[in-house]
């Protein structure tokens, strides 16, 4: 089904998307999102942003271009542009360049000085108003031939229940929209969760997206999903609750009912510039290539190939390819992994008294990592280590009394005070059995290091391979003052800056 035909079924498409997302929630398919690795999501969203930018090229250049769709349409569009380069409208091109420069410059200034200013300059709105007024008084539509938005219907259409008979005709397209929209939104949700230290329920996101499309489907709306541009804008303005979205909805209703007709003179090239600049965050994910290359070249190749499949075909095809490719590579790598540590390593716990008046006991715990650390088992590794820490109470009394901080969901309540250094614990990870890893595995190790540090637990790594040390150092967040990596467990224990009067008190089989 081409885009024009699909546009005729927009209300039915959204209803089908709703049903499919709610069905995915009922089947608890959110638990399968561990297959959506960060490189795959990053490549897919970057490819989707590239498609959107490509769709705006004809407006940025002021060209008349026939509708081009299907496989490899991305390349056909740019081939058409270069073949008809002489038909580029110079006035539209200059206005597009000027708009993009102004938008990028002001947005960068807003982001740089957002802590020093109380109100962020709404450059998008100001640009729309300024260019609409200039286009009206200069009569650019007729004098220069610049395409404008034109008549915008006032108000909302009358609600109409979608016909169930049409649903089978758009079920395939709706599945792609439901999955891609969910993945893009989940990626932003997980990024926000990591930034503000909370957790995201993957299954609940399916239900939330499905129900959010119910009412809009009666008003001929398109399926909704999170937008990186709006998310970044909310970050910069300090928004933290749904009240910010409520205010945005009210303003949109005001525009629809009152201001909409006044946008008749808005140049399409300016609108296209706003869309392109809004995708800047997604397009900047190209910078992730350096990160993946330094950490795991396999993830780098997955990113590149997923991006190529996305721009050659579609976002859902690229996403499917990325998942299949990731699974195939892991299946290929797991059997080839060499087990260097054949002995059954035990968890050894030590307690020692410090030579001061503190009666508390410090604890050293050694845990071996005897399997590859990749996206398939990264969550379980994190959960198992959490069980070890919680089971044996490896959190300082100082932290329990003042932070009341949950290691599992990252949310903290209370006032931050200085740690009781006499209550610090030490966790030593024996990485001799960690044969290979990917970016997700390195991210989990770094997250464990940061979380344990917040709980006043020192994390030391022994028997690390050079590639793992390089990847973790590149990821950052490591203590530059105290060493983290050691050649052996004994050297890690010797590096603990206390008087070592150890008394081994228990041995337990590893989890």
FITOR-47275 format. One record per residue (C-alpha): residue number from 0; residue in one letter; x, y, z. Coordinates in Angstrom, 2 decimals, decimal comma. Layout:
<pts>
<NUM A <X Y Z>>,
...
</pts>
This chain:
<pts>
<0 X <0,00 0,00 0,00>>,
<1 X <1,52 3,37 -1,00>>,
<2 X <1,50 6,48 1,16>>,
<3 X <-1,48 8,09 -0,60>>,
<4 X <-3,65 5,01 -0,16>>,
<5 X <-2,48 4,62 3,40>>,
<6 X <-3,42 8,24 4,18>>,
<7 X <-7,04 7,41 3,36>>,
<8 X <-7,07 4,86 6,17>>,
<9 X <-5,36 6,97 8,84>>,
<10 X <-8,18 6,72 11,42>>,
<11 X <-8,45 2,97 10,86>>,
<12 X <-4,68 2,61 10,98>>,
<13 X <-4,57 4,21 14,42>>,
<14 X <-7,36 1,98 15,68>>,
<15 X <-5,47 -1,07 14,40>>,
<16 X <-2,28 0,21 16,05>>,
<17 X <-4,21 0,57 19,32>>,
<18 X <-5,50 -2,98 19,19>>,
<19 X <-2,09 -4,42 18,35>>,
<20 X <-0,26 -2,54 21,12>>,
<21 X <-2,85 -3,55 23,72>>,
<22 X <-2,61 -7,15 22,47>>,
<23 X <1,19 -7,01 22,82>>,
<24 X <0,69 -5,81 26,39>>,
<25 X <-1,67 -8,69 27,16>>,
<26 X <0,87 -11,16 25,73>>,
<27 X <3,60 -9,54 27,88>>,
<28 X <5,79 -9,02 24,82>>,
<29 X <7,52 -6,13 26,56>>,
<30 X <9,75 -8,73 28,21>>,
<31 X <11,26 -9,39 24,77>>,
<32 X <12,61 -5,86 24,48>>,
<33 X <16,03 -7,05 25,68>>,
<34 X <16,49 -8,07 22,03>>,
<35 X <16,31 -4,39 21,10>>,
<36 X <19,91 -3,48 21,85>>,
<37 X <21,08 0,10 22,00>>,
<38 X <22,98 -0,06 18,66>>,
<39 X <19,89 -1,41 16,88>>,
<40 X <17,57 1,24 18,32>>,
<41 X <20,08 4,01 17,67>>,
<42 X <20,59 2,94 14,05>>,
<43 X <16,87 2,50 13,41>>,
<44 X <15,87 5,89 14,84>>,
<45 X <18,73 7,59 12,98>>,
<46 X <17,61 5,94 9,75>>,
<47 X <14,00 7,00 10,36>>,
<48 X <15,18 10,57 10,97>>,
<49 X <17,13 10,41 7,71>>,
<50 X <13,94 9,39 5,89>>,
<51 X <12,07 12,35 7,39>>,
<52 X <14,83 14,75 6,34>>,
<53 X <14,73 13,28 2,83>>,
<54 X <10,97 13,85 2,65>>,
<55 X <11,59 17,56 3,38>>,
<56 X <14,29 18,06 0,74>>,
<57 X <11,84 19,16 -1,96>>,
<58 X <10,49 21,89 0,33>>,
<59 X <13,95 23,01 1,43>>,
<60 X <14,99 23,40 -2,22>>,
<61 X <11,64 24,69 -3,47>>,
<62 X <11,41 21,91 -6,07>>,
<63 X <8,38 20,28 -7,63>>,
<64 X <8,92 16,56 -7,23>>,
<65 X <6,67 13,57 -7,97>>,
<66 X <5,85 11,20 -5,14>>,
<67 X <8,51 8,47 -4,92>>,
<68 X <8,07 5,43 -2,65>>,
<69 X <9,07 1,81 -2,36>>,
<70 X <12,42 0,06 -1,78>>,
<71 X <15,47 2,24 -2,46>>,
<72 X <13,21 5,31 -2,71>>,
<73 X <15,78 7,15 -0,61>>,
<74 X <18,32 6,94 -3,41>>,
<75 X <15,77 7,62 -6,16>>,
<76 X <14,77 10,88 -4,47>>,
<77 X <18,33 12,20 -4,35>>,
<78 X <18,97 10,96 -7,89>>,
<79 X <15,96 13,01 -9,03>>,
<80 X <17,24 16,05 -7,13>>,
<81 X <20,66 15,91 -8,80>>,
<82 X <19,12 15,30 -12,23>>,
<83 X <16,90 18,38 -11,80>>,
<84 X <19,32 20,53 -9,83>>,
<85 X <18,66 23,50 -12,11>>,
<86 X <15,04 23,63 -10,99>>,
<87 X <16,07 24,52 -7,43>>,
<88 X <14,38 27,73 -6,31>>,
<89 X <17,12 30,04 -5,06>>,
<90 X <14,81 32,14 -2,86>>,
<91 X <13,47 29,04 -1,05>>,
<92 X <16,98 27,64 -0,63>>,
<93 X <18,30 30,87 0,90>>,
<94 X <15,30 31,16 3,22>>,
<95 X <15,79 27,52 4,29>>,
<96 X <19,47 28,05 5,03>>,
<97 X <18,76 31,24 6,97>>,
<98 X <16,04 29,52 9,00>>,
<99 X <18,24 26,52 9,83>>,
<100 X <21,15 28,76 10,91>>,
<101 X <18,90 30,86 13,14>>,
<102 X <17,20 27,81 14,68>>,
<103 X <20,43 25,96 15,40>>,
<104 X <22,20 29,02 16,77>>,
<105 X <19,39 30,08 19,11>>,
<106 X <18,74 26,52 20,30>>,
<107 X <22,42 26,07 21,10>>,
<108 X <22,41 29,34 23,05>>,
<109 X <19,25 28,29 24,89>>,
<110 X <20,86 25,00 25,86>>,
<111 X <24,11 26,65 26,92>>,
<112 X <22,55 29,36 29,07>>,
<113 X <19,32 27,65 30,16>>,
<114 X <20,50 27,71 33,80>>,
<115 X <20,99 31,47 33,70>>,
<116 X <17,72 32,43 32,03>>,
<117 X <14,25 31,95 33,43>>,
<118 X <12,41 31,75 30,08>>,
<119 X <13,77 29,86 27,07>>,
<120 X <13,39 31,81 23,83>>,
<121 X <10,69 30,05 21,71>>,
<122 X <12,58 30,50 18,47>>,
<123 X <10,37 28,10 16,51>>,
<124 X <7,25 30,13 17,29>>,
<125 X <8,98 33,46 16,67>>,
<126 X <10,35 32,22 13,33>>,
<127 X <6,90 31,06 12,24>>,
<128 X <5,37 34,42 13,10>>,
<129 X <8,16 36,46 11,52>>,
<130 X <8,31 34,53 8,25>>,
<131 X <4,51 34,40 7,92>>,
<132 X <4,27 38,19 8,30>>,
<133 X <7,18 38,74 5,90>>,
<134 X <5,67 36,38 3,33>>,
<135 X <2,31 38,13 3,58>>,
<136 X <3,60 41,69 3,15>>,
<137 X <6,20 40,78 0,53>>,
<138 X <3,65 38,61 -1,32>>,
<139 X <6,32 35,91 -1,69>>,
<140 X <3,84 33,32 -2,93>>,
<141 X <3,20 35,22 -6,17>>,
<142 X <6,29 37,44 -6,53>>,
<143 X <8,91 34,75 -5,83>>,
<144 X <6,81 31,62 -6,25>>,
<145 X <7,55 30,34 -2,74>>,
<146 X <5,19 27,57 -1,68>>,
<147 X <3,15 28,31 1,47>>,
<148 X <1,21 26,10 3,85>>,
<149 X <-2,13 27,33 2,52>>,
<150 X <-5,56 26,97 4,05>>,
<151 X <-5,68 25,12 7,38>>,
<152 X <-9,12 23,84 8,43>>,
<153 X <-10,33 25,42 11,65>>,
<154 X <-11,20 23,24 14,63>>,
<155 X <-11,39 19,48 14,97>>,
<156 X <-13,30 17,15 12,64>>,
<157 X <-16,45 15,51 13,90>>,
<158 X <-15,72 12,26 15,73>>,
<159 X <-16,44 9,14 13,76>>,
<160 X <-16,09 5,52 14,81>>,
<161 X <-13,68 3,59 12,57>>,
<162 X <-15,15 0,76 10,54>>,
<163 X <-13,97 -2,65 11,70>>,
<164 X <-14,20 -4,00 8,14>>,
<165 X <-11,19 -1,92 7,08>>,
<166 X <-8,86 -3,22 9,80>>,
<167 X <-7,66 -6,33 7,89>>,
<168 X <-6,53 -4,13 4,98>>,
<169 X <-4,05 -2,17 7,11>>,
<170 X <-2,98 -4,81 9,64>>,
<171 X <0,50 -5,20 8,12>>,
<172 X <1,19 -1,46 7,96>>,
<173 X <-0,27 -0,99 11,44>>,
<174 X <2,06 -3,62 12,89>>,
<175 X <5,09 -1,78 11,53>>,
<176 X <3,82 1,57 12,84>>,
<177 X <2,95 0,07 16,25>>,
<178 X <6,35 -1,56 16,65>>,
<179 X <8,49 1,30 15,36>>,
<180 X <6,55 3,90 17,35>>,
<181 X <6,86 1,81 20,50>>,
<182 X <10,59 1,22 20,04>>,
<183 X <11,33 4,91 19,39>>,
<184 X <9,29 5,92 22,44>>,
<185 X <10,84 3,22 24,61>>,
<186 X <14,33 4,37 23,65>>,
<187 X <13,53 7,91 24,81>>,
<188 X <11,82 6,59 27,95>>,
<189 X <14,86 4,51 28,88>>,
<190 X <17,13 7,46 28,23>>,
<191 X <15,01 9,61 30,52>>,
<192 X <14,94 6,88 33,15>>,
<193 X <18,72 6,68 33,12>>,
<194 X <18,99 10,47 33,31>>,
<195 X <16,54 10,94 36,18>>,
<196 X <17,13 7,59 37,94>>,
<197 X <13,86 5,69 37,69>>,
<198 X <12,72 2,50 35,98>>,
<199 X <10,53 1,86 32,94>>,
<200 X <8,04 -1,00 32,73>>,
<201 X <8,34 -2,23 29,14>>,
<202 X <4,92 -3,92 29,17>>,
<203 X <3,22 -0,91 30,69>>,
<204 X <4,61 1,21 27,84>>,
<205 X <2,74 -1,02 25,38>>,
<206 X <-0,51 -0,45 27,26>>,
<207 X <0,08 3,30 27,60>>,
<208 X <0,78 3,74 23,88>>,
<209 X <-2,19 1,63 22,91>>,
<210 X <-4,68 3,47 25,12>>,
<211 X <-3,29 6,88 24,12>>,
<212 X <-4,38 6,18 20,53>>,
<213 X <-7,99 5,25 21,34>>,
<214 X <-9,63 8,71 21,46>>,
<215 X <-7,48 10,28 18,68>>,
<216 X <-8,56 7,49 16,31>>,
<217 X <-12,08 8,97 16,32>>,
<218 X <-10,73 12,34 15,11>>,
<219 X <-8,69 11,23 12,07>>,
<220 X <-5,37 11,58 13,92>>,
<221 X <-2,16 9,78 13,11>>,
<222 X <-0,71 7,24 15,61>>,
<223 X <1,26 8,95 18,36>>,
<224 X <4,78 8,32 19,57>>,
<225 X <7,44 10,14 21,55>>,
<226 X <9,52 12,79 19,77>>,
<227 X <13,19 13,34 20,50>>,
<228 X <12,99 17,04 19,64>>,
<229 X <10,17 17,70 22,11>>,
<230 X <11,85 15,54 24,74>>,
<231 X <15,08 17,50 24,44>>,
<232 X <13,13 20,76 24,61>>,
<233 X <11,39 19,64 27,80>>,
<234 X <14,78 18,74 29,27>>,
<235 X <16,12 22,20 28,50>>,
<236 X <13,10 23,97 30,01>>,
<237 X <13,27 21,94 33,22>>,
<238 X <9,94 20,13 32,76>>,
<239 X <9,59 17,07 35,00>>,
<240 X <5,89 16,13 35,06>>,
<241 X <2,94 15,60 32,71>>,
<242 X <1,76 19,13 33,46>>,
<243 X <4,17 20,38 30,78>>,
<244 X <2,47 18,14 28,20>>,
<245 X <-0,95 19,33 29,37>>,
<246 X <0,08 22,94 28,76>>,
<247 X <1,35 22,01 25,30>>,
<248 X <-1,98 20,35 24,48>>,
<249 X <-3,89 23,47 25,53>>,
<250 X <-1,69 25,65 23,34>>,
<251 X <-2,18 23,29 20,38>>,
<252 X <-5,96 23,50 20,81>>,
<253 X <-5,69 27,29 20,83>>,
<254 X <-3,73 27,14 17,58>>,
<255 X <-6,23 24,74 15,99>>,
<256 X <-9,27 26,84 16,85>>,
<257 X <-7,93 30,37 16,53>>,
<258 X <-4,43 30,78 15,11>>,
<259 X <-4,47 28,00 12,50>>,
<260 X <-5,99 30,04 9,65>>,
<261 X <-3,35 32,76 10,24>>,
<262 X <-0,61 30,32 9,23>>,
<263 X <-1,74 30,38 5,60>>,
<264 X <1,35 32,42 4,65>>,
<265 X <3,91 30,26 6,43>>,
<266 X <6,52 29,24 3,81>>,
<267 X <6,86 25,48 3,43>>,
<268 X <10,64 25,79 3,34>>,
<269 X <10,58 27,35 6,82>>,
<270 X <8,30 24,61 8,13>>,
<271 X <10,65 22,01 6,62>>,
<272 X <13,61 23,73 8,30>>,
<273 X <11,89 23,52 11,68>>,
<274 X <11,25 19,79 11,14>>,
<275 X <14,85 19,12 10,11>>,
<276 X <16,34 21,02 13,05>>,
<277 X <13,94 19,21 15,38>>,
<278 X <15,54 15,95 14,24>>,
<279 X <19,01 17,15 15,14>>,
<280 X <19,15 14,97 18,25>>,
<281 X <18,45 11,81 16,28>>,
<282 X <20,87 12,72 13,51>>,
<283 X <23,59 13,42 16,06>>,
<284 X <23,48 9,73 16,95>>,
<285 X <26,02 9,28 14,15>>,
<286 X <28,52 10,22 16,84>>,
<287 X <27,75 6,88 18,52>>,
<288 X <29,74 5,15 15,78>>,
<289 X <33,02 6,15 17,41>>,
<290 X <31,79 4,84 20,74>>,
<291 X <30,76 1,47 19,30>>,
<292 X <34,02 1,16 17,34>>,
<293 X <36,08 1,64 20,49>>,
<294 X <33,98 -0,72 22,62>>,
<295 X <32,90 -3,52 20,26>>,
<296 X <33,39 -3,51 16,50>>,
<297 X <30,62 -6,10 16,11>>,
<298 X <28,13 -3,59 17,54>>,
<299 X <29,59 -1,01 15,17>>,
<300 X <28,91 -3,26 12,19>>,
<301 X <25,36 -3,96 13,43>>,
<302 X <24,72 -0,21 13,71>>,
<303 X <25,96 0,49 10,19>>,
<304 X <24,13 -2,41 8,56>>,
<305 X <20,87 -1,68 10,43>>,
<306 X <21,05 1,95 9,34>>,
<307 X <21,65 0,91 5,71>>,
<308 X <18,67 -1,46 5,77>>,
<309 X <16,50 1,27 7,31>>,
<310 X <17,26 3,89 4,67>>,
<311 X <17,08 1,34 1,84>>,
<312 X <13,72 -0,08 2,84>>,
<313 X <11,84 1,15 5,93>>,
<314 X <12,20 1,56 9,68>>,
<315 X <10,36 -1,67 10,49>>,
<316 X <12,53 -3,63 8,05>>,
<317 X <15,70 -2,15 9,53>>,
<318 X <14,48 -2,95 13,04>>,
<319 X <13,71 -6,55 12,11>>,
<320 X <17,09 -6,92 10,42>>,
<321 X <18,89 -5,50 13,45>>,
<322 X <17,19 -7,90 15,87>>,
<323 X <17,79 -10,96 13,65>>,
<324 X <21,40 -9,94 13,00>>,
<325 X <22,07 -9,41 16,70>>,
<326 X <20,62 -12,81 17,65>>,
<327 X <22,59 -14,54 14,88>>,
<328 X <25,87 -12,96 15,95>>,
<329 X <25,36 -13,85 19,62>>,
<330 X <24,47 -17,44 18,71>>,
<331 X <27,65 -17,56 16,63>>,
<332 X <29,84 -16,02 19,34>>,
<333 X <28,64 -17,97 22,38>>,
<334 X <29,81 -21,45 21,25>>,
<335 X <33,17 -19,98 20,20>>,
<336 X <33,84 -18,47 23,59>>,
<337 X <36,82 -20,08 25,37>>,
<338 X <36,46 -20,85 29,05>>,
<339 X <39,78 -19,81 30,56>>,
<340 X <38,72 -20,28 34,17>>,
<341 X <37,91 -23,97 34,65>>,
<342 X <37,82 -24,02 38,44>>,
<343 X <34,62 -23,47 40,36>>,
<344 X <35,29 -20,08 41,90>>,
<345 X <33,75 -19,48 45,30>>,
<346 X <32,44 -16,28 46,76>>,
<347 X <34,84 -15,46 49,57>>,
<348 X <33,92 -12,96 52,21>>,
<349 X <36,31 -11,22 54,56>>,
<350 X <35,72 -9,02 57,53>>,
<351 X <38,34 -6,94 59,17>>,
<352 X <38,47 -4,42 61,97>>,
<353 X <39,97 -1,01 61,48>>,
<354 X <42,28 0,39 64,09>>,
<355 X <40,08 3,16 65,38>>,
<356 X <37,16 3,55 67,72>>,
<357 X <34,60 2,44 65,12>>,
<358 X <32,98 -0,83 66,12>>,
<359 X <31,57 -1,53 62,66>>,
<360 X <33,06 -4,24 60,52>>,
<361 X <34,09 -3,79 56,93>>,
<362 X <33,36 -6,45 54,35>>,
<363 X <35,14 -7,60 51,21>>,
<364 X <33,24 -9,77 48,77>>,
<365 X <34,74 -11,55 45,76>>,
<366 X <32,42 -12,64 42,96>>,
<367 X <33,55 -14,38 39,79>>,
<368 X <32,10 -13,61 36,36>>,
<369 X <32,20 -16,89 34,45>>,
<370 X <30,22 -16,10 31,32>>,
<371 X <30,23 -13,61 28,45>>,
<372 X <28,46 -10,36 29,28>>,
<373 X <26,19 -9,32 26,41>>,
<374 X <22,70 -7,94 25,96>>,
<375 X <21,15 -11,40 26,43>>,
<376 X <22,36 -11,84 30,01>>,
<377 X <23,25 -8,28 31,07>>,
<378 X <20,00 -7,74 32,96>>,
<379 X <20,28 -11,09 34,76>>,
<380 X <23,89 -10,32 35,70>>,
<381 X <22,79 -7,01 37,17>>,
<382 X <19,92 -8,68 39,05>>,
<383 X <22,12 -11,50 40,42>>,
<384 X <24,72 -9,06 41,67>>,
<385 X <21,96 -7,03 43,29>>,
<386 X <20,77 -10,16 45,10>>,
<387 X <24,29 -10,78 46,44>>,
<388 X <24,55 -7,21 47,73>>,
<389 X <21,08 -7,16 49,28>>,
<390 X <21,34 -10,67 50,74>>,
<391 X <24,46 -9,90 52,70>>,
<392 X <23,62 -6,30 53,56>>,
<393 X <26,52 -4,75 51,66>>,
<394 X <25,30 -1,20 52,20>>,
<395 X <26,59 1,10 54,83>>,
<396 X <24,48 1,89 57,86>>,
<397 X <25,19 5,53 57,10>>,
<398 X <23,55 5,22 53,71>>,
<399 X <20,55 3,28 55,01>>,
<400 X <19,82 5,94 57,59>>,
<401 X <20,26 9,00 55,40>>,
<402 X <19,83 8,20 51,75>>,
<403 X <17,08 5,58 51,84>>,
<404 X <18,21 4,93 48,29>>,
<405 X <16,90 1,98 46,30>>,
<406 X <19,57 0,22 44,26>>,
<407 X <16,98 -1,46 42,09>>,
<408 X <15,11 1,55 40,80>>,
<409 X <17,65 4,32 41,35>>,
<410 X <15,21 6,64 43,13>>,
<411 X <16,52 8,48 46,15>>,
<412 X <14,65 10,22 48,92>>,
<413 X <16,13 12,24 51,66>>,
<414 X <19,10 14,48 52,04>>,
<415 X <22,54 13,58 50,80>>,
<416 X <25,15 13,61 53,51>>,
<417 X <28,80 12,73 53,66>>,
<418 X <29,47 8,97 53,72>>,
<419 X <30,70 7,16 56,82>>,
<420 X <34,08 6,11 55,49>>,
<421 X <34,41 3,54 58,23>>,
<422 X <31,42 1,69 56,83>>,
<423 X <32,63 1,39 53,24>>,
<424 X <32,54 -2,10 51,72>>,
<425 X <34,50 -3,59 48,86>>,
<426 X <33,21 -5,70 45,98>>,
<427 X <35,85 -7,44 43,85>>,
<428 X <34,72 -8,84 40,48>>,
<429 X <36,92 -11,63 39,14>>,
<430 X <36,63 -11,17 35,36>>,
<431 X <38,87 -14,08 34,37>>,
<432 X <35,86 -15,89 32,91>>,
<433 X <34,51 -12,87 31,03>>,
<434 X <35,57 -13,98 27,56>>,
<435 X <33,77 -11,41 25,47>>,
<436 X <31,31 -8,58 25,87>>,
<437 X <29,34 -6,05 23,91>>,
<438 X <28,36 -2,42 24,47>>,
<439 X <25,36 -3,38 26,63>>,
<440 X <27,57 -5,50 28,87>>,
<441 X <30,09 -2,68 29,34>>,
<442 X <27,24 -0,28 30,09>>,
<443 X <25,93 -2,62 32,80>>,
<444 X <29,39 -2,88 34,40>>,
<445 X <29,72 0,90 34,42>>,
<446 X <26,21 1,25 35,85>>,
<447 X <27,05 -1,25 38,60>>,
<448 X <30,21 0,70 39,39>>,
<449 X <28,29 3,99 39,68>>,
<450 X <25,41 2,49 41,68>>,
<451 X <27,76 0,75 44,11>>,
<452 X <29,75 3,95 44,51>>,
<453 X <26,54 5,76 45,45>>,
<454 X <25,98 3,07 48,10>>,
<455 X <29,54 3,55 49,41>>,
<456 X <30,70 0,22 48,01>>,
<457 X <34,08 0,25 46,28>>,
<458 X <34,16 -1,91 43,15>>,
<459 X <37,48 -3,42 42,03>>,
<460 X <37,96 -5,56 38,91>>,
<461 X <40,58 -8,31 38,70>>,
<462 X <41,88 -10,42 35,79>>,
<463 X <40,46 -8,00 33,22>>,
<464 X <41,46 -8,32 29,60>>,
<465 X <42,94 -5,30 27,89>>,
<466 X <39,91 -4,85 25,65>>,
<467 X <37,58 -4,69 28,66>>,
<468 X <39,79 -2,15 30,44>>,
<469 X <39,93 0,01 27,31>>,
<470 X <36,15 -0,18 26,79>>,
<471 X <35,34 0,75 30,40>>,
<472 X <37,86 3,58 30,47>>,
<473 X <36,37 4,91 27,26>>,
<474 X <32,88 4,74 28,78>>,
<475 X <33,97 7,07 31,58>>,
<476 X <32,53 7,47 35,12>>,
<477 X <35,53 5,67 36,65>>,
<478 X <37,43 7,05 39,62>>,
<479 X <40,57 8,69 38,27>>,
<480 X <42,22 8,90 41,69>>,
<481 X <41,98 5,30 42,89>>,
<482 X <42,85 2,28 40,71>>,
<483 X <39,99 0,05 39,60>>,
<484 X <41,68 -2,67 37,52>>,
<485 X <44,11 -5,21 38,98>>,
<486 X <46,07 -8,14 37,65>>,
<487 X <44,88 -10,52 40,35>>,
<488 X <42,51 -10,81 43,29>>,
<489 X <45,39 -10,67 45,77>>,
<490 X <46,67 -7,42 44,28>>,
<491 X <43,17 -5,97 44,50>>,
<492 X <42,92 -6,96 48,18>>,
<493 X <46,38 -5,55 48,88>>,
<494 X <45,29 -2,24 47,37>>,
<495 X <42,49 -1,76 49,91>>,
<496 X <43,75 1,14 52,08>>,
<497 X <43,17 -0,31 55,55>>,
<498 X <45,00 -2,44 58,09>>,
<499 X <44,37 -5,96 56,95>>,
<500 X <43,41 -8,16 59,87>>,
<501 X <41,22 -10,48 57,84>>,
<502 X <39,12 -13,29 59,18>>,
<503 X <37,57 -15,49 56,56>>,
<504 X <34,14 -16,34 57,78>>,
<505 X <32,15 -17,99 54,98>>,
<506 X <32,28 -19,61 51,57>>,
<507 X <29,21 -20,00 49,44>>,
<508 X <28,58 -21,41 46,01>>,
<509 X <28,36 -18,71 43,42>>,
<510 X <24,94 -17,62 42,18>>,
</pts>
